[in-house]
Amino acid sequence: MISPNAANKLLSIADQEGQTILHNAAENNHLEILNCILDCVPAPERFSLISIQDKSGSTAVHNSAYKGYTQIIQCMLSTLSETETLELLQLQNINSNTALHCAADRGHTETVEYIVNSVSIPDLVRQLHMQNKDGKTPLHYAADSGYGETLKAMTDRLAVADLLDILSIQDKEGDTTAHLLTRGGYTKTLNSMCQRLSPAQYRQLLNIQNTAGSTL
């Protein structure tokens, strides 16, 4: 019978794309196989397996988040400590996207809800401040496609001051979440997301200029 340490080494073998068997099981939504894989690995070794990044810098959690496989992510994160979960969710791929970026980009609200509820509010605030190589936060991605429910899931737990701070983050084009929502014609989504802001805070947000000098 193969030892747990030998099993972990075997399961950590990657293909030409840098993907392990865990990547493949997660990306193809094979929950039973994923459970079997994790059961073969001693608890202290699971984080090292789940956090393996392929050649694009993506973990199995990145790939599952992009496809909206919430149960797959839950299966992996449930085997980790709070500290390990936070570290995993902060990992960025070669585009500097986190798993939350990936889920928000596709409008996978259920997946986003699970991810944001897996961390404390201070850690969530830090997650929402994380910008990719284009300067985009998870909110930028959701706003770009007008995913109102996804935006709501990410911001519902925030204090007003944190909400304003995150909504004011500008990407490399100088665009805020509000710029993207307005440009896409998602006015109702913008108004809904900003309803907790005071009139002065709302004006402050609307007066932010992008690199082209445009406000709202």
C-alpha positions in Angstrom: 0.0 0.0 0.0 1.3 3.4 -0.9 2.3 5.7 2.0 0.6 9.1 2.5 3.9 10.9 1.7 4.4 8.9 -1.4 0.8 9.6 -2.4 1.3 13.4 -2.0 4.4 13.3 -4.1 2.6 11.3 -6.8 -0.4 13.7 -6.8 1.9 16.7 -7.1 3.3 15.5 -10.4 2.4 18.1 -13.1 1.9 17.8 -16.8 3.4 20.1 -19.5 1.0 22.9 -18.5 2.0 22.6 -14.9 -1.3 21.1 -14.0 -1.7 18.3 -11.4 -4.4 15.7 -11.2 -6.1 18.0 -8.7 -6.2 20.8 -11.3 -7.9 18.4 -13.8 -10.4 17.1 -11.3 -11.4 20.6 -10.2 -11.6 22.1 -13.7 -13.8 19.2 -14.9 -16.1 19.4 -11.8 -15.3 15.9 -10.7 -16.3 16.2 -7.1 -16.0 12.5 -6.1 -12.6 12.2 -7.6 -11.5 15.4 -5.9 -12.6 14.0 -2.5 -10.7 10.8 -3.2 -7.6 12.8 -4.0 -7.8 14.9 -0.9 -8.5 11.8 1.3 -5.2 10.3 0.1 -3.2 13.3 1.4 -2.4 13.9 5.1 -4.1 17.0 6.4 -0.9 18.9 6.9 0.1 18.3 3.3 -3.2 19.3 1.7 -2.4 23.0 1.4 0.8 22.4 -0.5 -1.1 20.3 -3.0 -4.1 22.7 -3.4 -1.8 25.7 -3.7 0.2 24.3 -6.6 0.2 26.9 -9.5 0.3 25.8 -13.1 2.2 27.6 -15.8 -0.4 30.4 -16.0 -0.1 30.8 -12.2 -3.5 29.4 -11.6 -4.4 27.0 -8.7 -7.2 24.5 -8.9 -9.2 27.1 -7.0 -8.6 29.7 -9.7 -9.9 27.3 -12.4 -12.9 26.3 -10.4 -13.8 29.9 -9.6 -13.7 30.8 -13.3 -16.1 28.1 -14.1 -18.4 28.7 -11.1 -17.8 25.3 -9.4 -18.7 26.3 -5.9 -18.9 22.8 -4.5 -15.4 22.0 -5.8 -14.0 25.1 -4.1 -15.9 24.3 -0.9 -14.5 20.8 -0.9 -10.9 22.1 -1.1 -11.2 25.0 1.3 -13.0 22.9 3.9 -9.8 20.9 4.3 -7.7 23.9 5.2 -7.2 26.1 8.2 -8.4 29.8 8.2 -4.8 31.0 7.7 -4.3 28.6 4.8 -7.6 29.5 3.2 -6.7 33.2 3.3 -3.3 32.6 1.8 -4.8 30.5 -1.0 -7.4 33.1 -1.9 -4.7 35.7 -2.1 -2.6 33.8 -4.6 -2.4 35.6 -8.0 -1.9 34.1 -11.4 0.3 35.5 -14.1 -2.3 38.2 -14.8 -2.3 38.9 -11.0 -5.9 37.7 -10.8 -7.1 36.0 -7.6 -9.8 33.4 -7.4 -12.3 36.1 -6.6 -11.3 38.0 -9.7 -12.0 34.9 -11.7 -15.4 34.3 -10.2 -16.4 38.0 -10.5 -15.3 38.1 -14.1 -17.8 35.5 -15.0 -20.6 36.7 -12.8 -20.7 33.5 -10.7 -22.5 35.0 -7.7 -22.8 31.8 -5.7 -19.1 31.2 -6.0 -18.4 34.8 -5.1 -20.6 34.6 -2.0 -18.8 31.4 -0.8 -15.4 33.0 -1.3 -16.2 36.3 0.5 -17.9 34.5 3.3 -14.8 32.3 3.8 -12.8 35.2 5.2 -13.2 37.9 7.9 -14.4 41.3 6.9 -10.9 42.9 7.3 -9.5 40.2 5.1 -12.4 40.7 2.6 -11.5 44.4 2.4 -7.9 43.4 1.6 -9.2 40.9 -1.0 -11.3 43.6 -2.7 -8.4 46.0 -2.8 -6.2 43.5 -4.8 -5.6 44.7 -8.3 -4.4 42.7 -11.3 -1.8 43.7 -13.9 -4.4 46.1 -15.5 -5.2 47.6 -12.1 -8.6 45.9 -11.9 -10.2 44.7 -8.7 -12.8 42.0 -8.6 -15.4 44.8 -8.6 -14.1 46.2 -11.9 -14.6 42.8 -13.5 -18.1 42.4 -12.3 -19.0 46.0 -13.2 -17.6 45.7 -16.7 -20.4 43.2 -17.5 -23.0 44.7 -15.2 -23.2 41.8 -12.8 -25.3 43.5 -10.2 -25.9 40.5 -7.9 -22.2 39.7 -8.0 -21.3 43.2 -7.0 -23.9 43.1 -4.2 -22.4 39.8 -2.9 -19.0 41.4 -2.7 -20.0 44.7 -1.0 -22.9 43.8 1.3 -20.7 43.1 4.3 -18.6 46.3 3.9 -18.8 49.4 6.1 -19.7 52.5 4.1 -16.2 53.9 4.4 -14.7 50.7 3.0 -17.3 50.6 0.3 -16.4 54.2 -0.9 -12.7 53.4 -0.7 -13.0 50.3 -2.9 -15.4 51.9 -5.3 -12.8 54.7 -5.7 -10.0 52.4 -6.8 -8.9 53.2 -10.3 -7.5 50.8 -12.9 -4.6 51.6 -15.3 -7.1 53.6 -17.4 -8.2 55.5 -14.4 -11.6 53.9 -14.4 -13.4 53.2 -11.2 -16.2 50.6 -10.9 -18.6 53.5 -11.3 -17.0 54.5 -14.6 -17.5 51.0 -16.0 -21.1 50.7 -14.9 -22.0 54.0 -16.4 -20.2 53.3 -19.7 -22.1 50.0 -19.9 -25.4 51.6 -19.3 -25.9 49.8 -15.9 -27.2 52.9 -14.1 -29.7 51.0 -11.9 -26.9 48.7 -10.7 -24.7 51.8 -9.9 -27.5 53.5 -8.0 -28.3 50.3 -6.1 -24.7 49.7 -5.1 -24.2 53.3 -4.0 -27.4 53.8 -2.1 -25.6 53.5 1.3 -23.3 56.4 0.4 -24.1 59.9 1.6 -24.8 62.5 -1.1 -21.4 64.0 -0.5 -19.7 60.6 -0.8 -21.6 59.9 -4.0 -20.5 63.2 -5.5 -16.9 62.4 -4.5 -17.1 59.1 -6.4 -18.7 60.7 -9.4 -16.1 63.4 -9.6 -13.1 61.0 -10.0 -11.4 61.5 -13.4 -10.0 58.7 -15.5 -6.9 59.1 -17.6 -9.0 60.6 -20.4 -10.2 63.3 -18.0 -13.7 61.9 -17.9 -15.9 62.0 -14.8 -19.4 60.7 -14.5 
